[in-house]
Amino acid sequence: MLHTIKDQGGGEVPTAPWDPAVRYPMLHGFSAAAWQRTSIMSFLTLVGAVVLMVGVAIASNNDGGVKNVALVFYGIFVLAGLTAAVSGAASTYKARREYRHGYTTLQSFSKYGMYYRTLPQLDPHSGVQVRAAGEPKLAQSELTQRWAASRARHPRPDRMSRHDAAEAASTARRINEANLDLVRAKSTRARLVNRFGAAAGNMRADARKYTFVGLLTAGGGGPALIFGLMGVSLGKPVWTLPAIVQGSVVAVLLLIGRRKNALAARLAAEFLGVAIKDVPPWTSIGAPGSPFSQDHGLSSSTAPMKSISRPSD
């Protein structure tokens, strides 16, 4: 199941009184929120280890004793990196399991504040609903107060039996199907297809994915670059290999994205019956009042989506 409607912002403080009365049974094991907390702490440890590694490497000046200290920080760096990766993957896995059973324990699914607005949010320690499905994200101060109130009344959550889990999954599956229809109809891919045709729209959407992954990979290249610089300072140029490999991957991804984007422009020109230089900007699909802000026609793959009623936000 895919993540559905997301939202951003610092959260709201409701004026209506709240009582920790609504409670749900939860899945067994650690919650997605607990795994996410572990992942964040591991990542902060990783960053601290990198800073210390660089500082020790610069101050070492080829001193053997200091080099051994640098290796200790390197061990912490590797351990923290593995822990962050494993706990991050576990958090994503558990978040999707919670989604498939009709609830979430995540207040913020990512550092940008995205979360499952279509689901009720539960306190991971008590199972009490702190935010109903469809309600806005809570401010952290309000969330903390609700956590405290729910845990004072219910020190531990109820756990789902196999029968309860099967029923919850069945209900969540029906809700998910409706959410997916809505998301597909509103997605950038669907709007690109509607404006520029199926071939050009899908090609442009693929190009966006390759470019995004390339930029994301480049943005995460700091540790590999630092590791390579440490290797050079310690007389071990082989340590630059991760940075070289990562740079090569980024270059290939960006090249594929560029080629797909050029092909999408040619296909869009054929669909619209204009010269390539006259193809409107891809960003015009979301610009109100743009000459191309309205659909130019639907492909057979997206025609049924027009019949979906779209509720107001």
Buried (B, 14 or more C-beta within 10 A) or exposed (E): BEBBBBBEEEBEEEEEEBEBEEBBBBBEEBBBBBBBBBBBBBBEBBBBBBEBBBEBBEEBEEEEEBBEBBEEBBEBBEBBBEBBBBBBEBBBEBBBBBBBBBBBBBBBBEEEBBBBBBBBBBBBBBBBBBBEBEBEBBBEEBBEBBBEBBBEEBEEBEEBEEEBBEBBBEEBEEBBEEBEBBBBBEBBBBBBBBBBBBBBBBBBBBBBBBBEBBBEBBEEBEBBBBBBBBBEBBEEEEBBEBBEEBBEBBEEBBEBBBEBBEBBBBBBBBBBEEEEEEBBEBEBBEEEEBEBBEBEEBBEEBEEBEEEEEEEE
